[in-house]
Amino acid sequence: MKVTEAIVLAGGRSSRMGRDKALLPVKGQPLLIYLIAKLNGMGMRVTVSAGTPEQASMYRGLITEHLPTSGTGIVEDLFPGEGPLAGLHAALSSLQQPDYAFVLACDMPHVSSSLIGQLESHRAPDAMVVAVQGQPFHALYHTNIVPLLAGRLESGQLRMMEVLREAKAVVIEADDDDTNSAFTNLNTPEAYIAFLEQDQQ
């Protein structure tokens, strides 16, 4: 059974980039819109974890302008200022049915359907996370991990890789160049420029 929910984590401060990474132009549209459209094309409904009320308002306006019929949800952090762990917690908490969601960060422009298929094939009844070795995002998270995330947030334990260890994640190896490229991220102006140059080749 294919995963039908996706989460885009877009609540970061983008301090290394110097501007909001979700708004970076990619193929003539903001990166966030590009990702939502791509995930919708794979049959997934998207929830955007926006962090602050200000970010949520801005992203809501973008989605209304570009993808008004996409059914995209937007959530704000329930633990403000606590990074990607808080964003993941808020988004998973908002989902209505217990199931897996595909999770990626908004600065990861290469969504790999091949890798998603590999992750889906490794789901197990007691697995809260299915991820590639060393990569907490472009991964599957089950809604039953929410209490674990809440506990870590309440105690100030915010490292994503520790979450994967505590959750006893199913860890796989990406098996080709296409799936490895999924972990490209646009953290800095230099990375963004390199991505644009490669995309034009």
N, C-alpha and C positions, 0 to 999 in steps of 0.2 A: 504493500500500500504506500503510495507516494505521500510525502510530507506536503501539506497544503497551507501551512502557516510559515511566514518569514518575519524576522525581526531585523530592523536596521538600527544600529546604535549610533545616534547622531547628537548625543548630548555633551560631547567633549568641548574643551575650551579652544582647541586648535592653536595652542600657544606656539608650537614649533613651526606651523605653517604661517602664522601671522594673520590669517583670515579664516572664516568659517569654511572648513573642508567640504561640508555638505553643499556649498554653493559654487564650488569650482566648476567652470564650464567644461563639459565633456560632450563631444559630438553635438554641440550647439544647444545644450541644455544643462541646468544644474545637475551636479553629480547625484544628488539625492533623487531627483526625478528620473534620471537615467537608470539608477538601480531599481527603483520601484517598478518602472515600466518593464525592465528585464525580468524581474521576479514575477510580476503579473503574467508575463508571456510564458513563464514556466508553470503556470497554474497555481501560483501562490498568492494568498492575501497577505498584505504587508502591514505590520505595526511598526511605526517609527517611535523609537525612544528618544524624546527630544530634550530631556534634562530639565531645563528651566521653563517657566511660563512664557518668557520672552521668546525662547527658541521655538516652543510649541506654536505660538501665534504666528511666527514668521514661516515655519514649515507648513502650517495649515494653509496659509495664504498661497504659498507656492503650489501645493497640491491642488487646491481649488482652481488655480489658474491653468495648470498643465494637465492634471489627471483627475478631473472632477468626478468621474464615475468609477474610480478605481476601488472604492471601498476601503481606502487606507485608514488605519487607526493611528492616533497620536496619543502618547502618554507622557506624563511628566514624572520625574523621580519622586519616589516615596521617601527616599533617604537622600535629600539634596546634597550635592557637592561631593559625593562619594565615588565618582568615577564610573567606569563601565560596569562594574558589579551592580551598582544601583540601577543603571539603565536596563540591564538584563533582568533584574528582579522586577522592576516596574512593568516591563513589557510582558514577561511570562505571567505575572500576576493578573494581567488584564485579559488573558485568553480564556474563553468561556468553556472549552472542552479540554480534558486532560489528554495531552498528546505531545509529540515532538514538534519543535519549531526549528527552522533553519535560521542561524544567527550569523550576521556579519557586521563589520564596522563600516561606517559610511565612507571611509577612505580606501575601501577595497574595491576597485573598479572592475576587476575580472571575476565575474560570477561563473563558476564552472559547473555546468550541468553534469558533466562526467564525474566530478568529485562528489557532487550531491548524491548521485546514484551509488557511488561507492559507500558513502556514509550510510545511506538508507539500507544497504545490504548487510550492514554490520549491527543493526539495531538488535537489542536483546531485551527480554522481559524486565530485567532488573537494572538496565543501564540508563542512568540519568543523563549521560553525555556520550556522544560519539564524535571524536575529533581526530585530526591528524597530529602526529607526534610534535609537541612543542608549539601547537597553534590553537589558542583558545577560541578563535573565531573562524568563520567559514566552517561551522560545526553544527551539530544537532544537539539541542537541549530539551529535555522533557520537562513539562510543567511540574512534575513531582519534585523537582529540585528547589522549588521556591522556598520551602522552610529552611533548607540548608543555607541558601543565599541570605535570607533574612537574619539567621543566626550569626553569620559572618559579618554582616553589615552592623548589626547591633553591638558586636564586640570589636569592631574596627579592623577586622581581618579582611583586607580588600584585594589581595593578590589573586588574579584569575587562575594562574597555574596551580595554586594551592587548592582552589575549588575543584579543578580537574582531578587532583590527587585524592581529595576527600570524597569526591563523588565516585571514585573508582571508575573513571571514564574508560570506555572502550576506545583504544588508541589504534589507529591504522597508519599505514605508510602511503603517501601519495605516490602513484605508480607511473606517472609520465609528466612531460614538460608542461602540458596543458593544465593539469591539476596543480602542479607546483606554482604556476603563474598566478593562481588564485590568491596567493598570499602577498602579492604586490600591494603595498600600501603607500598612500600619498601623504606622508607625514610632514614633508618639508617642501619648500619651493623647488629645490633641486630634484626631488623625486617626482614632483608634478611635471616639471619641464621634461625630464627623461621619459616619463610616460607619454606625453604628447608627441615627442619626437619619435618614439617607437611606434606609436599608433598611426603615424603618418607614413611609415615605411611600407 
